[in-house]
Amino acid sequence: MQDDVPAFDALILAGGRSSRLGGVPKQGLLFRGATLLARSLAAAEGARTTVVVGPDPGPLPPGVLTCREEPEFAGPAAAIAAGLDVLDRAGSAAPHTLVLACDMPLVSGAVRILLQELSAGQRGGSYVACTGEGNGTGRMQPLAGIYSTDMLKRSALEMAAGGRLIDGSVRSLLASLDVQLVAVPAAYTADVDTWDDAAALGIAAGTPDVEDVDGAGNGRS
């Protein structure tokens, strides 16, 4: 991690229904000897405070906090708001917040690029991973982004006040933010929604041994 990276907190979203996986929790799937949740936590290494938003994840590294959006399964926008509330109550005031879904096994590569852009760019800005050229022609992945904490909080409060937070979309949450798209390799934001996705990435419960496709050896144990 670069020494000049501005301070950031991290929210790991791990509370979806996993309906297309038959209800099997994504965070417990194995990839290269580590769960997807463990890999997300590793990708957020360097965060001042990290919050996992979702059902009881079991043992976590020291200092990692947990919470659950209310009501349960109220969607990622509500999960982000719940995580921000926990950060507030913990007294964390990092100027940026990294938001990651827990179902992208190679997301650490995207996080490295996002933090490089944050260090080099406008310190008050927000940066979101995007496949393609980063010019709006590729696929934006808003759950792999680092955001201005103040702007993210303001948007969450506005959505809550308008009764739009529960089941609200992440794109609505980000609509008022000045977001810069950052091009990353598609593999870094490849996510697991179905068992076909899992098979394509070499993921299967209890069968994590696959080739190192990101070249970094991250997550091996």
N, C-alpha and C positions, 0 to 999 in steps of 0.2 A: 504494500500500500504506500502511495506517495506521501511524503511528509507534508506536502503543501495542500493536500485535499482538505477542503473546509469540513468542519465537524458535521456529522449527520447521524440521525437515528435510523432505525430500520423497522418496518412492519412486514411480517411474513404472514400471508393470508393462506390459511389451511383449514377452512371451514365449509367448503362446498359439499354438495350432496353426493358427488361422484356417481350420478345416476346412470351415466353411460358405461360405468365400470361395475354396474350391479351393486353400487353402494360400498365398494371396497375403498377405504380411505386412501387418497393419493399419497398423502404424506408418509405412509408406511411402505410404499413400494420401494424395492431395492434397485440400486444402480451402482455398479462398481463397488459393492460391499458396503454402501451407505444408503440410508433411507433418503427419499427426496427431501424430507424436512431437514435432515442433517446437512444435505448439500446446499439447501437454501440458506441455512444458518452460516455455513462456511462462506458462501458467496457474500454474506453481509458482514464478514469479519472486518473490524475497524469501526463499526457503528458504536456510537457512545452508549446507546440503550437500544435493545432489540425486544420487540413484542411479537409473540406468536398469537394470531387471532384465529381461534377455532376450538374444537372440542379438546378435552384433556389430552395433551400430546405425550404424556409420560415424562420420564426424566429428561431434563434439559440442562445445558451448560449453566454454570453459576451466573446469576445476574440476568438471565433471560426471563422476561415477564410474559404472562399469558392473560388472555381475556376472551370473551365471546361476544359477538354482535347480538343485539336484542331487537326483535326476536331472532331466534336461530334461523339460519339460512335466509337472512334478509338481504343478502347480496354483497358484492365486494365494496360498493360505496359505503354501505353501513358498517362493514368490517373495518374499512380504513378509518372512519369516524370513531369507532370504538377504540381502535389502537391509538389514535391521536389523543383521545381522552385519557388513556392509561399513561401515555408519555407525559401529559400535563400533570397528572396526579403524582407521577414519580419525580417531578421536578426537572425533567429533561427539557432543554431548550435549544437543541441543535437547530441551526438555521435551515437545514435540509433534511428531508425524510426519504429514505429509500423504500420503495414499495415493491415487493416481490410476491408473485404467486408461487406456491410450493411445488408446482407441477412441471417445472422446466429444469431438467437435470443438468444442463450445460450453461445455466444462466450466469455462472461466475464470470464467464468470458464477456458477456454483455455488461456486467457490473464494472469490470475493469475499464471498459471503453467509456461507459457513462461517467465514471469518476475522473477519467482523463479529460473528458470534455468539460466537466464541472470545474476542474482545476484551471483549465485554459480559458474558459469562457467567462460569462457574466456570473459573478458569485451569487446574485439573487435570482438566477434563472432556474428553469426546470427542464429536465432532459429525459426523453423517452426513447427506448430502443425501437428501431424500425428496420425491417429487412429492406433490401433493395438499395437505393442510393440515398436514403434519408431525406428525400425531397418531396415526400408525400405520395410517391408512386408505389411505395412498398407497403408492407403490412405493419401497422403500428401495434406495438404491444404495451398498452398502458400499465400493465401489471409487471413491467420491468422498467421502472423509471425512478428518477430521483428528483424530488419536487421541493420548491420553496415551501417550508413548513407553514409560514404565516399565510400564504395564499391558499394552501390546501385546507388549513383550519377554517379560514374565512368562507371558502366555498362549501365546506361540510356544514357549517353553521347556517348558511343561507338555505341550503337544501333542506336541513332539518326544520328550519322555521317555516318553510313553505310546504312541509309535509311530503317532500319528494325524496327523502333519504332512503327510507325503507323500499327495497326493490328498485332503487334508482340505479342508473348505469354509471360506470366509471367515466365514460365520455362526458356525461352531464356534470360530474364532479370536476372534471378538468376543463370544462368549457371556458371558464373565466381566467384560466392560467395561461401565461405566455410560455408555451411549450416548444422546445427545440427538438426536432427529430434527429436522432443519431443513428447512422447506418451501422448495423452489426450483421455478421453472418447469420443466415437463417437458422442454423443448428443451435445457436445460443438461446433462441427463444422458442424452440420447438417444445410444445407442451403435450401433456398426456390427458386427452379427453376420453379416449376409447381404448379398448384392448388392442385394436389395430395400431393406434399411435404407440402404445407401449411396446408392441412387438417390433415396430419400425425402429425404435430407439434402443432395442435390446433389453427392455425392462420386462421382468416378470417376477411376481412375488416369490422370493427365495432363490431367484436365478439371476444374480447381478453381473455375472462375468461376461463382459463384452469388450470389444476393442476400444482403445482410447481414441475417439474421433476428434477431440478438441486439441490433442497434442500436448496437453498440459499436465496430465496425470492427476488432475484434481480429484479428490474424493476417494482415492484408492486406500484400502486399509489392509 
